[in-house]
Amino acid sequence: MHWRKLFIQLIYVCITYMGIGAAAFASMNGEGIQVYQKNMHLSPEHKQKLADDISRYRNADNIWDILREEFSLEHYDNNPAVQQKIEWYMNNQDFLLRSASRAAPYLYYILQQVKKRHLPAELVLLPIVESGYNPFNRSPVGAVGIWQLMPGTASGLGVKRNAWYDGRRDVIASTRAALNYLGYLQSFFEGNWLLAMAAYNTGEGNVLAAIKRNIRDGLDTGFWSLPVAQETRDYVPSLLALAVIISHPRQYPIYFPPVQNAPYMAQVDIGTQINLKYAASLAGISYHKLMQLNPGFSKRTTTTKAPYKLVLPIENVEQFTENFARSPLSQPLQWLHYKVKTGDTLAMIAKKFKTIAADIRKLNHLSKNSLHPGIHLLIPNTHGTDFSDDNDSMEDSLAENKKTSHVYAKTKLLAHNQKRIRDTTTLMQASHKYALQAGDTIYMVRKNDTIEKIAHRFHSTSETIRLANRLNTHSIKPGVQIIIPTHRMIATQEVAKIAPGDTIYMVRRGDTIEKIARKFHTSTSSIRITNLVDNESLSEGDKLIIPTHLRA
């Protein structure tokens, strides 16, 4: 119905303009998620605020205990359909455990969004029924995400979708849309939540038609009497049964992993496109964990257009922010994306864009055999030329730019130096400030560490590390994070040298750096630094130098 679409869009617009203000450092605001603006190098004041938030999170109560106190609907405990679903859950506790574990990062945010709209807290459980709280879930009919939004419904609620991003998988965007829709259904059915939840499953048109049919036949128009599809007849009792189980933990002793009743997620506006594996490394978390919090992205990178928002655990915000501030992405560069074509090689792409193949490989976390037609790469456009994948005059533009652009000339000289200068110290002495490069290592200083010990561990020099981090003394405090400029081994195409006592090892199927390190009783870091590899770039048949002369 046309009026319904207009009504839903009006709700969406109102909620959007009631959203978060663009404060530089967000405080608790009822949204359930902290928001940090781009290029935010945390000041001591902000670090203290963040530390307070983290402390509050770690010491918060269990949200499952809070949730049962917030429930407000009648649960129809004695209804046969509800009892049948309770029995099913009790016989399938592994499903509830998996669902509750997947829900853990999102629960606090969703509960705050529910409370903000004055909706019943039972709706927090709806994604368990819909998708088992799996944001990557896709139904046979095309519904997607934890709330299982159909394309038409999502579009009407303002959820964005394109080649880079599907907002139905984005927990933040889809939750706001789904709760706005549920609020609309509540109004449509005059506050009857059983009918509203049934309509969320089958559509308000079907529920309305069932009501009209019962009125015509002189029958009751309550949910339990409606001639709706069996799926819908099961759907509402499934949610009510969950609420009954959580409300009576002694009667139904099912284990739900504890979840803190405090913000776990933080949203950071980084101001630029970023490779997601690179972002995970800056934050100090796994790629899997990053994608769990950012499931809306469909490519290896964030979207090509602003806003460039990334969701992180609140405990990793400071590490990401500090590392990002030192990274090349924080510099005023333009980042191009290039779609790999049939016949392309990394060397050809690097030559086309006047950059270094090793830099492209590291920035995009490419393994040995992962360059395939159709994938998208991030390319640093230091000279600011506007050119696309299908621009036939690209080489002409570059030639013209070569003659006129001083920026390009400096970039070309820097690339030339990176290839030829084998000692990073010389390169850093030519500039006043060193920025984190793709391939560098962020290292946290341990107790009894000295700059000399760290340099030896990473096959570098103490002077290189002091210059990279602007250190004036030989001593350094434990807990400080410093840059180890290991990228120089990539940029200069250095080959790792075998020391007496080292071992040559051929990578086998299923190997990881951790497994290999355990096999040879050495450290994972020594293997990574000696061979400049990580698990993503490890390929069967590769030959690694195992520095067994440096046994951990």
Secondary structure, DSSP 4 states (H G I P E B T S, - for coil): -HHHHHHHHHHHHHHHHTS----SB----SSSSEEE-TT----HHHHHHHHHHHHHHHTPPBHHHHHHHH--S---TT-HHHHHHHHHHHH-HHHHHHHHHHHTTTHHHHHHHHHHTT--GGGGGHHHHHHTT-TT-B-TTS-BTTTTB-HHHHHHTT--B-SSBBTTT-HHHHHHHHHHHHHHHHHHTTT-HHHHHHHHHH-HHHHHHHHHHHHHTT---SGGG----HHHHHHHHHHHHHHHHHH-TTTS-------BSS--EEEEE-SS--BHHHHHHHHTS-HHHHHHH-TTB-SSB--SSS--EEEEEGGGHHHHHHHHHHSGGGSS-EEEEEE--TT--HHHHHHHTTS-HHHHHHHTT--TT---TT-EEEEEETT-----TT-TTHHHHHHHHHHH-HHHHHHHHHHHHHHH---HHHHHHTSS-----TT-EEEEPPTT--HHHHHHHTT--HHHHHHHHT--SS---TT-EEEE-TTHHHHTT--PPPPTT-EEEE--TT--HHHHHHHTT--HHHHHHHHT--GGG--TT-EEEE-GGG--
